[in-house]
């Protein structure tokens, strides 16, 4: 199984970035997909998750209204559109695949992880 995340970079506060994650080696449509992030010196935290069909999404309160998660089961990809970025959004962002929706904000519920992509938001 491979999850390959890309799209990170340096952006000014108020700007936008779109992260993408390509999955291979798994039956993509049978997994929930999530995005997590980890800032320096902090624990990995939940950002967003999307159901197998894409019909249900959940977001951390800190990103609600600014970030949008989506998936394309035909292309085995999941994306995170990030708007109105803030310096506190600076972190390495990881995509992850999980087999169940229970505890969707808990990193331990996800069995597969991408390598991470760095997002830096300057003030």
C-alpha positions as a LaTeX table, in Angstrom:
\begin{tabular}{lrrr}
\hline
Residue & $x$ (\AA) & $y$ (\AA) & $z$ (\AA) \\
\hline
Unk1 & 0.00 & 0.00 & 0.00 \\
Unk2 & 1.24 & 3.45 & $-0.90$ \\
Unk3 & $-0.22$ & 6.85 & $-0.14$ \\
Unk4 & 1.60 & 9.66 & $-1.90$ \\
Unk5 & 0.77 & 13.16 & $-0.73$ \\
Unk6 & 1.76 & 16.30 & $-2.59$ \\
Unk7 & 0.82 & 19.94 & $-2.95$ \\
Unk8 & 2.45 & 21.48 & 0.10 \\
Unk9 & 4.49 & 24.63 & $-0.05$ \\
Unk10 & 4.97 & 28.14 & 1.25 \\
Unk11 & 2.01 & 30.50 & 1.17 \\
Unk12 & 1.14 & 33.82 & 2.75 \\
Unk13 & $-1.57$ & 34.09 & 5.36 \\
Unk14 & $-4.95$ & 34.31 & 3.70 \\
Unk15 & $-3.81$ & 32.26 & 0.74 \\
Unk16 & $-4.84$ & 28.84 & $-0.49$ \\
Unk17 & $-3.27$ & 25.48 & $-1.18$ \\
Unk18 & $-4.65$ & 22.21 & $-2.47$ \\
Unk19 & $-3.17$ & 18.98 & $-1.19$ \\
Unk20 & $-3.64$ & 15.74 & $-3.04$ \\
Unk21 & $-3.01$ & 12.15 & $-2.07$ \\
Unk22 & $-2.81$ & 9.26 & $-4.53$ \\
Unk23 & $-3.42$ & 5.76 & $-3.21$ \\
Unk24 & $-2.30$ & 2.45 & $-4.63$ \\
Unk25 & $-2.22$ & $-1.14$ & $-3.49$ \\
Unk26 & $-5.59$ & $-1.05$ & $-1.75$ \\
Unk27 & $-9.25$ & $-1.11$ & $-2.71$ \\
Unk28 & $-9.58$ & 2.63 & $-2.29$ \\
Unk29 & $-13.36$ & 2.84 & $-2.20$ \\
Unk30 & $-13.54$ & 0.56 & 0.84 \\
Unk31 & $-11.48$ & 2.89 & 3.04 \\
Unk32 & $-12.36$ & 6.08 & 4.79 \\
Unk33 & $-9.71$ & 8.70 & 4.13 \\
Unk34 & $-8.37$ & 11.31 & 6.47 \\
Unk35 & $-5.97$ & 14.20 & 6.68 \\
Unk36 & $-3.92$ & 14.84 & 9.78 \\
Unk37 & $-1.20$ & 17.34 & 10.53 \\
Unk38 & 1.73 & 17.64 & 12.86 \\
Unk39 & 3.38 & 20.89 & 13.79 \\
Unk40 & 6.90 & 20.97 & 15.27 \\
Unk41 & 6.87 & 19.85 & 18.87 \\
Unk42 & 3.21 & 18.91 & 18.81 \\
Unk43 & 1.22 & 15.73 & 18.52 \\
Unk44 & $-0.36$ & 14.66 & 15.27 \\
Unk45 & $-3.86$ & 16.10 & 15.07 \\
Unk46 & $-6.96$ & 15.34 & 13.09 \\
Unk47 & $-7.89$ & 17.72 & 10.29 \\
Unk48 & $-10.64$ & 16.12 & 8.20 \\
Unk49 & $-12.09$ & 12.80 & 7.15 \\
Unk50 & $-14.37$ & 11.58 & 4.39 \\
Unk51 & $-16.54$ & 8.50 & 4.12 \\
Unk52 & $-16.09$ & 5.74 & 1.55 \\
Unk53 & $-18.64$ & 7.22 & $-0.83$ \\
Unk54 & $-17.63$ & 10.79 & $-0.16$ \\
Unk55 & $-21.06$ & 11.66 & 1.13 \\
Unk56 & $-20.06$ & 12.37 & 4.72 \\
Unk57 & $-17.26$ & 14.56 & 5.96 \\
Unk58 & $-16.03$ & 15.71 & 9.35 \\
Unk59 & $-13.63$ & 18.51 & 10.19 \\
Unk60 & $-11.66$ & 19.73 & 13.15 \\
Unk61 & $-13.18$ & 22.88 & 14.59 \\
Unk62 & $-10.01$ & 24.80 & 13.80 \\
Unk63 & $-10.40$ & 24.27 & 10.04 \\
Unk64 & $-14.18$ & 24.11 & 9.64 \\
Unk65 & $-15.37$ & 26.54 & 6.98 \\
Unk66 & $-11.87$ & 26.97 & 5.56 \\
Unk67 & $-10.85$ & 23.47 & 4.48 \\
Unk68 & $-12.71$ & 21.03 & 2.23 \\
Unk69 & $-11.94$ & 17.33 & 1.86 \\
Unk70 & $-12.99$ & 15.45 & $-1.27$ \\
Unk71 & $-12.26$ & 12.15 & $-2.96$ \\
Unk72 & $-12.38$ & 10.60 & $-6.40$ \\
Unk73 & $-12.82$ & 6.85 & $-6.15$ \\
Unk74 & $-12.29$ & 6.44 & $-9.88$ \\
Unk75 & $-8.83$ & 7.97 & $-9.59$ \\
Unk76 & $-7.99$ & 6.69 & $-6.09$ \\
Unk77 & $-7.28$ & 10.17 & $-4.85$ \\
Unk78 & $-8.26$ & 12.33 & $-1.90$ \\
Unk79 & $-7.76$ & 16.07 & $-1.78$ \\
Unk80 & $-7.74$ & 18.80 & 0.84 \\
Unk81 & $-8.56$ & 22.30 & $-0.36$ \\
Unk82 & $-7.24$ & 24.79 & 2.16 \\
Unk83 & $-8.42$ & 28.40 & 2.00 \\
Unk84 & $-7.88$ & 31.40 & 4.27 \\
Unk85 & $-4.72$ & 29.83 & 5.60 \\
Unk86 & $-3.31$ & 31.01 & 8.90 \\
Unk87 & 0.21 & 30.78 & 10.32 \\
Unk88 & $-1.10$ & 28.22 & 12.85 \\
Unk89 & $-1.93$ & 25.90 & 9.94 \\
Unk90 & 1.81 & 25.42 & 9.41 \\
Unk91 & 2.56 & 21.70 & 9.74 \\
Unk92 & 3.39 & 18.53 & 7.90 \\
Unk93 & 0.13 & 17.20 & 6.48 \\
Unk94 & $-0.47$ & 13.47 & 6.18 \\
Unk95 & $-3.14$ & 11.53 & 4.35 \\
Unk96 & $-4.29$ & 8.28 & 5.88 \\
Unk97 & $-6.58$ & 5.37 & 5.09 \\
Unk98 & $-8.79$ & 3.71 & 7.68 \\
Unk99 & $-11.13$ & 0.77 & 7.67 \\
Unk100 & $-13.86$ & 2.14 & 9.91 \\
Unk101 & $-15.55$ & 5.39 & 10.85 \\
Unk102 & $-15.59$ & 4.83 & 14.58 \\
Unk103 & $-13.06$ & 7.12 & 16.20 \\
Unk104 & $-12.32$ & 8.87 & 12.95 \\
Unk105 & $-10.28$ & 11.58 & 14.68 \\
Unk106 & $-7.97$ & 9.05 & 16.34 \\
Unk107 & $-4.77$ & 8.47 & 14.34 \\
Unk108 & $-4.55$ & 4.90 & 15.64 \\
Unk109 & $-7.72$ & 4.03 & 13.70 \\
Unk110 & $-5.88$ & 4.55 & 10.40 \\
Unk111 & $-3.75$ & 1.70 & 9.18 \\
Unk112 & $-1.99$ & 3.32 & 6.26 \\
Unk113 & $-0.18$ & 6.65 & 6.09 \\
Unk114 & 1.44 & 8.78 & 3.44 \\
Unk115 & 4.86 & 10.36 & 3.85 \\
Unk116 & 3.58 & 13.86 & 4.56 \\
Unk117 & 3.81 & 17.16 & 2.76 \\
Unk118 & 4.96 & 20.38 & 4.41 \\
Unk119 & 2.68 & 23.41 & 4.49 \\
Unk120 & 4.21 & 26.67 & 5.68 \\
Unk121 & 2.04 & 29.74 & 6.13 \\
Unk122 & 3.86 & 33.01 & 6.59 \\
Unk123 & 2.36 & 35.97 & 8.43 \\
\hline
\end{tabular}
